[in-house]
Amino acid sequence: MIALSLPPLLFQKSVAYQSARQHIQTIFVKIYPCEISGLRRVSTSMCRYFIGGVAAFSLVGSLTASAEGLSKLIDEVTASHPQVRVQRSGSQSAQADVDTAKWQYFPTLSLSVEQVEAESDDLNYQGDDRVATLRLQQPLFTGGRLTKGYDKAQAVHRSKVAAVEEARQGLALQAVQSYGDWLTAHLKGNASKESLQEHQRLYDQIAQRVKKGKSAENNQVLASSRLQQARAEMSIAKIQSSSALARLSQLLGRNIDERELVGDLSNPLPVQETADTLIEQAKARSPELVRLEAAQQAQQAEIGVNESSLWPELYLRLELQDGDFSNRNVGTDGRVFLGLKTNFGAGLSALSRVSGARARYVATQAEVEASHRNLMEQIITDSSGYEGLKELSSALQISLTDAKEVHASYIRQYKSGGLKTWLDVMNAAREVARTEMQLADAQGSMLTSSWRLAILTRGLGDLLR
């Protein structure tokens, strides 16, 4: 459980916030000469900022926001997804290749048994009909082939291990994006539900006035049009929510119900470090960079493997032979060989292999550099975006409070036969709904940015701990 202040949209709707705000209003109105009863009219902006700020400050210590909802989803996705299992199998295979490369330093044992059927006058086969030979061959010098082969196998294994974490990180980022999209749709759904209720109330009011002849029919037509717009916005929010839930279900491999998410909402994580610090943290924990750097080391070792083929291999071989095709009953003989052999390949193919390995090494260098730049761009974008969204959320929260006050004021002025028209009332209601939608977008985007930064800079191990 991570202690956080609630997002403005959720915070504003909390019972604790409303209670504290009303209490502070009661005290504040006795001290300062500004009319703020019910926050319907405010004589100065200072009153509004003071009330909202003090209410938030007084509750920030007692309100906590759960990070477990999204954390549980990420943990489940990264533990069971087929992509992770595929990469883990690749890692296990690479570990077996490391063991294979290590065994190349040991001697090679071989046994051959040959049976011959030859003509009686064949002078080359006047001895035994069967010969068994036991050989033990040990490489003494390979031009670096064994060492570079082992280095390559280790580097490939490191890249495969990093690929597992890279797959987990990619899935976690997908889960965060889908969850952020769902949260945005969920908040928009709540806002559109309130907007629909308000527009229905306004429609019923104007319908009664038209029926009594107190208002023109075009006012009812306007109210009906805005009511349908509110219903359309709710339908859009439901579609967006269903789409996000479908993506989450695909990641989890099971159906997930919205009630499961609503019961444990997650909020944006705090981001306190500078962009430069975040970039350094991301570079230190990036599984993609680890994988690419390991692949680069593997290509460097591959160059050595191919260059070793230009050298002859020196080996020592021990043989134990039982029987002889030329002479009968010679028994068992032992011998020792010291030999050289080459493996140049066809034509100048050995040189071509070296050139190809060097070109692949240069390519992996470019991939590492490109990954560095992409990671820097991602961190800078999310970091600056988070700060901007935080400021935007605060501004929209104040704007929403103002819009609701204006809407309430316009309704009173319209009913009292004041200067405001029914169009003014409907536009004010529309402004409240529009601001709530913008605030929902900002909250969803802020959650996505902050969790994405946490995954990239802190790593899944620390985040899910």
ABEGO torsion letter per residue (X at the ends): XBBBBBBAAAAAABAAAAAAAAAAAAAAAAABBBBABGGABBABAAAAAAAAAAAAAAAAAABBBBAAAAAAAAAAAAAABAAAAAAAAAAAAAAAAAAAAAAAABBBBBBBBBBBBBBAABAABABBABBBBBBBBBBABAGGAAAAAAAAAAAAAAAAAAAAAAAAAAAAAAAAAAAAAAAAAAAAAAAAAAAAAAAAAAAAAAAAAAAAGABBAAAAAAAAAAAAAAAAAAAAAAAAAAAAAAAAAAAAGBBBBAAAAAABBBBBBBBABBAAAAAAAAAAABAAAAAAAAAAAAAAAAAAAAAAAABBBBBBBBBBBBEBAABBGAEBBBBBBBBBBBBAEBEAAAAAAAAAAAAAAAAAAAAAAAAAAAAAAAAAAAAAAAAAAAAAAAAAAAAAAAAAAAAAAAAAAAAAGBABBAAAAAAAAAAAAAAAAAAAAAAAAAAAAAAAAAAAAAEAAAAAX
